[in-house]
Amino acid sequence: MARALDPHAAIATEATGLDAAGTLQTADGQPLSKALARSSRRARRRAFMLVLPLLLFILITFVMPIGQMLQRSVKNDGFSANMPQISAWFDANPRGSEPDEAAWAALAADLQASAEAKTIGVVGTRINYDMPGTRSLFTSAGRKVRGGIEPPYRDNILEFDEKWGDPQLWSVMREASSPYTSNFYLASVDRTRDEAGNIIQAPEQQRIYVKLFIRTFWLSLIITGTTFLLGFPIAHLLATLPLRKSNLLMILVLLPFWTSLLVRTTAWMVLLQQQGVVNDVLVWLGIIRDDQRLQMIFNQTGTIIAMTHILLPFMILPLYSVMRTINPSYVRAARSLGATSWTAFRRIYFPQTLPGLGAGALLVFILAVGYYITPALVGGSSGQLISNMIAMHMTQTLNWSMAAALAALLLGGVLILYWVYDRLVGIDNLKLG
Amino acid sequence: MKRTLILTSAICGLAFAAHAQDKEVNVVSWGGAYEKSQVEAYNKPFAEQTGIKVNMIAADNPATPLKAQVEAGNVTGDVFDIELSDAIRLCDEGALVEINADDLPAAPDGTAAVDDFVPGALQDCAVANIVWGTVISFDTTKFGDNPPKTAADFFDTEKFPGKRGLPKNPKRTLYLALIADGVAPDEIYDALGSDEGIERAFKKLDTIKKDVVWWEAGAQPVQLLADGEVTMTTVYNGRIFDAMVAEKKPFEVIWDGQYMDFDMFAIPKGAPHPEAAMEYLKFATATEQLANQAKWISYGPARKSSDALVGKYQDGVTDMGPHMPTKAEHLTTAVYDDPEFWADHSAELTEQFNTWLASS
């Protein structure tokens, strides 16, 4: 019997009737529902195999690194892995217990083992994150105990340095004796722990991250706003001009988009700096005096101007793609019914552009929140964003746990905003093209 | 049978090719004019003499890829050119191979390496190749007959008007403020270790805060000076030498309060070509090579015996001596890098510095 190409059709044509229980059966006596499920399972599997490469790609290059980053923000086993005995003592004795001779003996043994294994630097670095100025305490003690250390351990270690008796140090070591810690997140929101383990505000001269998070979101909001103000008319023009002219205009939008980010940023530096083109022209025109040149770069203004320009296409393109599909007869109808042009725009045209606006605003905002090169080059001291701090911890202080914690908070912030956007506007209303 | 033969010979060929690849060494350095000086002074003669190919890889700060590669257990670089504080820190963390100073070549007159290198240039896991300074430089066309001469002048915007360039980190700004405020070079770290000293440094920086253009990469200050964006800036002495001599810019250097640092060669644990790496390190830090490098850039050789061999710049006209950070009279007010201090306090002071920057 010739089989139909479509398995569902085959089942249908081969179905012979009802069995004793009253269910449909195929020609070979199988229950129809089962055969149907089997064949659709096969189709689903084939579809899955097609998306499998992409799924693996996303897992390996996106989900896993983010997972590792998140793990690094809470896990730092620099102390616990290299100082097992003192970590065990902390586990056995509750917070608040005075370190006894057994604790000092465990500390001495760990210091010696760690110094011999050349991991004492890792241990010191870990403690130094929570208590600045203690790294050399560990490395120098490590050098001294390398040849061995005699009891009484407490007195002998205190002889190296008085600081070993500091209760704050013991509190920090207790914190670090577990590989998992929330301290990097606490530091990311300008908090720290006191001797008793209570969470307190960081000293005033070190409260920076909250301020920078606020600044990052605020500047990103401003940049989203300026790209909207500048991009909306252009997108409208693009959508309504005759094709030949709009193509030309489109090239003007896309050309900078295709130019390297670094080139565009440097070009802004040439234009805006105090001895730059804009200031030169203003002086030449006599609008400002030579000693009154405007400071337009190496501050927040520079960051806003350069980033607005760089992110503008991400606003224009979604707006344009939505505007092109808006039927002009709606506005004409509104006008013919007596609406002023402003009313027609406000009540008929603008609401229809919202899906494009939503997409553009979300794109620009999320990109702006994570921007790094442009603020680093033109931001000066007041135009720095949180990403510059992340980069600094990645490349200069090499404190990757801190960088991961800051990055995770940034990611969390963006996800929350995405959720709020979904609740307010609805993500189905997003239209990218 | 024939097919097996082809297969085995192909495998042998591959194995041979792999073996031939052993004859190379990957060196990670800083790029720019500095990398060029290393290629000319070390890599070319090394390849000629040993037949080992040298691959030069540039990084913003080679200590970052070094740490990343060792942590990931996938080391691709053999020799890294890193700063003194990073060398000590990474050594303490067990990321670097220990280097026995006795293995290093002696000076031509037979002085052992241990006595020939300048103090601090030999560490447990790293060997210095150059001594370099962060110095103040100014545009000579801006100040006429009365040019600035000291670190204090850098902070005097009334007498010497114009913007100032400073790097955006505490390590190379706080010391300068203290020097300008009258702290002696050998008391800098005592001052920075106390709250009052830090406050004093920030107070001095406050006086020029609104006039500062902050830079991050070594090429930026030279550009800022050339553009006329700043009239005075701190800058790495080799970069400004390049601008003054090779590009003939009207800049001048103030050596008062220069900040001295080493750049060192280190070999990470798990380097793919450890023997070649060691061979390269020994070759590059020999007297003649270190002296040769000064032909290409004005960084001081880390060996005493190289000093006598330092002659003229590659143009054959400029005497290198007066441009060296190690010249005796340039050292009288120099601040030396203290890696222990920065390993302890870098994180804390960086945070404090950033907070100071962000507050208006």
Interface residues (C-beta under 8 A of the other chain):
Chain A: A117 K118 T119 I120 G121 V122 G124 T125 N128 Y129 P132 G133 T134 R135 S136 T139 G142 Q205 Q206 R207 I208 K211 L212 R215 Q273 Q274 Q275 G276 F298 A376 G380 S381 S382 Q384 M389 M392 M394 T395 Q396 T397 L398 N399
Chain B: D60 N61 A63 T64 K67 R89 L90 C91 D92 E93 G94 K163 K168 N169 K209 V212 V213 W214 E216 D227 G228 E229 E340 A343 D344 H345 S346 A347 E348 T350 E351 Q352 N354 T355 W356 L357 A358 S360
